[in-house]
Amino acid sequence: MSRYAHIRKVKINAASCRSELDFVLTGSVKRGDVESACTQARTHLEIDSDDAPDAVAEVVALAHKGCFLEQMIEKPVPLRTTLTLNGVEMT
């Protein structure tokens, strides 16, 4: 966010961010049917700025759109995992 604020010439005096995730875990590792999910993600921002609230809100919106992690949650992408075991690539 500080990078976007600098580009937009918005002064952020102080900022903090807290993220919360709600997870669900079902099934059993022993049975081989374990599954997990994230049902909601929340971000709480606290910002101190002397600039116009609209300007700060615009910086926050830009930072949200430019955050790879937030965008990956909102617009899921395929996940590819590779495994190399003892130097041998597994399929």
URWO-V834656 format. One record per pair of residues at least 6 apart in sequence whose C-alpha atoms are under 8 Angstrom apart, sorted by the first residue. I is the first residue (numbers start at 1). J is the second residue. D is the distance in whole Angstrom. If there is no record, write none. Layout:
<<I,J,D> <I,J,D>>
This chain:
<<1,59,7> <1,60,7> <1,63,5> <2,12,7> <4,59,6> <4,62,7> <4,63,6> <5,11,7> <5,12,7> <5,56,8> <5,59,6> <8,59,7> <10,51,6> <10,55,7> <10,56,7> <10,59,8> <11,49,6> <11,50,7> <11,51,6> <12,47,7> <12,48,6> <12,49,5> <12,50,8> <13,47,8> <13,48,5> <13,49,5> <13,50,8> <14,47,6> <14,48,5> <14,49,7> <15,45,7> <15,46,5> <15,47,4> <15,48,6> <16,45,6> <16,46,5> <16,47,7> <17,43,7> <17,44,6> <17,45,5> <17,46,6> <18,43,6> <18,44,5> <18,45,7> <19,41,7> <19,42,6> <19,43,4> <19,44,6> <20,41,6> <20,42,5> <20,43,6> <21,38,7> <21,39,8> <21,40,6> <21,41,5> <21,42,6> <22,38,6> <22,39,6> <22,40,5> <22,41,6> <23,36,7> <23,37,6> <23,38,4> <23,39,6> <23,40,8> <24,36,6> <24,37,5> <24,38,6> <24,39,7> <25,34,7> <25,35,6> <25,36,4> <25,37,7> <26,34,6> <26,35,5> <26,36,6> <27,33,5> <27,34,4> <27,35,6> <28,34,5> <49,56,8> <64,70,7> <64,71,8> <65,71,7> <82,89,8> <82,90,7> <82,91,8> <83,89,6> <83,90,6> <83,91,7> <84,90,6>>
